[in-house]
C-alpha cells in the first residue's frame, strides 16, 4: 500500500487560492482521514472521485484528490472538495484498481 502525506498545514496560504487546470480518473486511490473518535486507530479511507491538477496562488501546480465531502449543516449532499482541505486529512493511499475475477 502506498502513502503520500500532506505538505502544507490546513488553511495555509498556498491552499487558499486554487484553480483546477485538469481532472483525471483515480482508480484504486483513496484519501486517508484521522478518525476523531479514535486518533490512534487506523485512518479511514475515502475513495477519490478524481485527481485534480491545481494551480496554487503562487502559480505552482500540484495533484490533489477530489472526494465527496461529508454531509453537514453547511455542506449539501453530493458536494465535492479537495481532500487536503477537509479536516483530518493525512494523505493518500493506492489500494489498486478493483477488478472482477474471470468467470
N, C-alpha and C positions, 0 to 999 in steps of 0.2 A: 504494500500500500504506500503510495507517495503522498507527501505532505508539502504544503507551501504556507509559510506564515506571514502575517501582515508586516509591512514595513513602517507604516505610519500609525500613530495613535488615532483613535476615533475622533473625527472632527478636526483633524489637522488642516492647515491652510491648503495643502495640495489636494484634499478631498472636497473642498467646498465648491469649486468651480470645475465642472466636468462636462465634456461634450462627447457623445458617442460618435465614433468615427465609423465603426463597422461592428457587425454582430455575426457570430459563428456558432454552430451547434457545439454542445459539450457532452457527448455521450460518455457515460461512465464517471463523470465528475460530480463532486458534491462539495458543499461548503460545510465546515465544521464550526459548531457553536457550543460554548460552555453552557451547561445546564445550571440555571440559577439555583435550583433546589439541591444540586449535588456538584459543587465546584471541583471536587476531587475525582468524580466519576469520568467515564468516557464521554468525549464530546458527542453531541447529537449531529447526525449527518443529514443535510438537506440537499436534495438533488438540484443541480444547476439547470435552469431553463436554457441558458446560453452563455457564451463568453462575449464580453463587450470589449472592444478595443477603445479605450477612452483617452482623450487628450485632457490633461490636467491644466489648471490655471497657469502653471509655469511653462506650458507648451510641451512638456514631456508626455509620452504615451505609455500606457501600460494595459495589461489584460486584467479584467475584473469580471468575476462571476455575477450573473443575474439570477436572483431567486424570488420566489413568491413570498412577499412579506407576511408576517403573522397578522391575522385579523385583530385589530384593536379598535377602540372607540374612534381614534383619529385616522385610521387606515381602513378603507373599504376592502372587502374581499376581492381577491384577484389582482391586487396591486403588486407590481414588481419593483425591485430595488437592487442596488449594488450590495452584494453580500458583505463587503468590508465596511459598510456604513450601518449595519444592523448590530445592535448591542449583543455582545457575547461572541462575536466572530473571532475565530482563532486561526483559520487557514483553510486550505483546500485539500481534498483527497481524491485520488483516482481509484475507483472500485472496479474498473474495467467495464466494457460495454456488456449489457445484458443480452444474451443470445438464447434462442430457443434450440434445444437439442434436436438433432435429426431424428426423424421417425423411423 
